[in-house]
Amino acid sequence: MKHTPRILAVSLSVVAAALSVAAAPARALAAEAESDGIIVTMRQDAASEVLLLADATSALDAAGLDVTGVIDSADGELVLAADPAQGQTDDEALAVAQDLPGVESAQLNYVYHLVDLVPEDAAPAAADAPAAAPVDLTLAQAIAANDPFTQVSSPSVARNQYWAYASDLVTAWTLSTSDNVVTVVTLDSGAQLDHPDLKDNLIAEYAWDAARKKPLADDEVTDYNGHGTAVAGVISAVANNGVGLAGASYNANVLPIKILEGSGSGSNTEYLVNAFNYLLDLIDKGLVSNVRVVNMSLGTTADDTMLHELITRARDEYGIVTVCAGGNGNNVSPNIDPRTGEYRAHMYPGDYEECIAVTGLETDGTNLPYSDYNICKDISAPGKSIWSTWKGGDYSANSGTSLSAPIVSGTVALMFYAEPNATPDEVYEALCETAIPVIDPEHDRTVPDERGDVSGSHGALDAGAAVAYLKEHVTRFKDVTEADWHYNSVMFVGTRGIMNGYNDGQGNFGANDALTRQDAATLIYNLLGRGQGATDHGFADVEAGAYYQTAVNWCADQGIFKGYEDTGTFGVGKFITREELMCVVYNIAAEKGAQVDTGAFYELPDHASTSSWAVNASQWALSAGVIHGMSQPDGSLLLAPQNSTTRAEMAAIMMNSIKAGVLPDVA
């Protein structure tokens, strides 16, 4: 994202490590990085998992390495945690492991440190302190944000949300209108799952402790130090609930994943890879939807191949943008690379090309003096005196890039909310092209270094301009061109948010893919039902809690869809045919029998293949211009009533129905 993104080969199970950050002595590496044991992946294609484990454990034990646990096992590949032998360094243990037969890969288990919050000098105001008088209500009122902090734009007043105005988030909120709910994942210290200003936006059911590999809700304390709770609040404290503040994303879902060991502030490669593997598995199983952002506030100076590969895979295959805190130096001045005394040290993962690294700003828009910077930092955002949710159900003000990063993460969620088919590259371009130059002679970050590279970021975040830029410049669907017959109809439904592309990171619409009955019902429900409840019709194949459950039942309530009486099913997984879709639109239409021209139906040579129950609907749909014949290579037209309906055809029928007044126009 920073330069030319590299696509890396990825192994799905490339993790093993010591089970506790504190269990093995940390060893200093180059540029002051630390490690905590080693990570070993063994492969034996013909072996069962039991035999592979026995052979791998025996081989590592024979080499003097202490196997501490199994991290993963699948497809002839076994991932183990191992500690060095007594008196052996991690580097020495790594060299031994790499030479063993059957070892596919091995690396150090790097230690990561949380980018700490910088507390304010003044103690947080009491929870029951009265809110200060509003300073600037115009934009807050425009988006109906009745949250008391949000209505205070001055940073000099306690319990304010100046950063929403400084970054123009309040304008971005007015531009990001759709039914597309985005999920942001926080890899952090956890979160207080029952915080009054957070709980409605947290996906508590799947919140996870990646260090212990168990649900976060099962932990005695779900956030020991408050860091993750503050980050989650900046991203998505519940907006317009009359309490506290409005998160930057204006009510995105947040999935907290704890990546710290117990009550400490340290993490490692194992926990981070556990977190990413858990997340991608949730997505693959359809248990969480529309995950587009991961927020991290931790770092090491070591280039961690395993974590880098997973971040890249999440970006390239899932369209997930990883946003990282740029680092707070020593909370007094930025980190300096001891090898040169001048050039700024890298901090990973933020400095990877695939990540967005965020530096911090003072309340007046100048640079935080201690915010780390180098040529890999991307964008700056307010990081001084940021009020947010805090453990214990309270609120607190803190500073640092750990608060700057979630402001950007919330903005990125807004951008995907506004343009679901945008790619990570398009989001990055919009952020950088609209960034406002930071003028700060005292702490200048714009002077080229000895290599001619400009240090610092592209400038200060302008969320409103970034969303507007994205809406104007996004290539809405990468697989749809002006030469395609369906271009106009796909653009028609796309710009209205009626149909979106796939959340695959590629921005594709999938025009030629067949549409299932439940997805057709969901599209109709999103347009007409708009959140209404429905009676359970008892369809045997409609799973409780499925994304389509309410839509299917609502469409059945309205007589728009019918199930299969002989089986008691709706037909989940079946592709909707063209004649079925004509019946659906016919069932919606208020005027069905007046002035139907049956000639268009009988002119099509395959009209006789239409099912008897679909003849009236087909005649009406052709007469009303809702559907047209399907072009053939020889120039002829067919009705093709038994063909599955493609997504492109659905787009055309939706557009035609809106233009004919059968469906409402949501433009």
Summary of the structure (lengths in Angstrom):
residues: 667
radius of gyration: 27.7
end to end distance: 33.0
largest distance: 91.7
contacts: 2445
relative contact order: 0.09
helix: 31%
strand: 17%
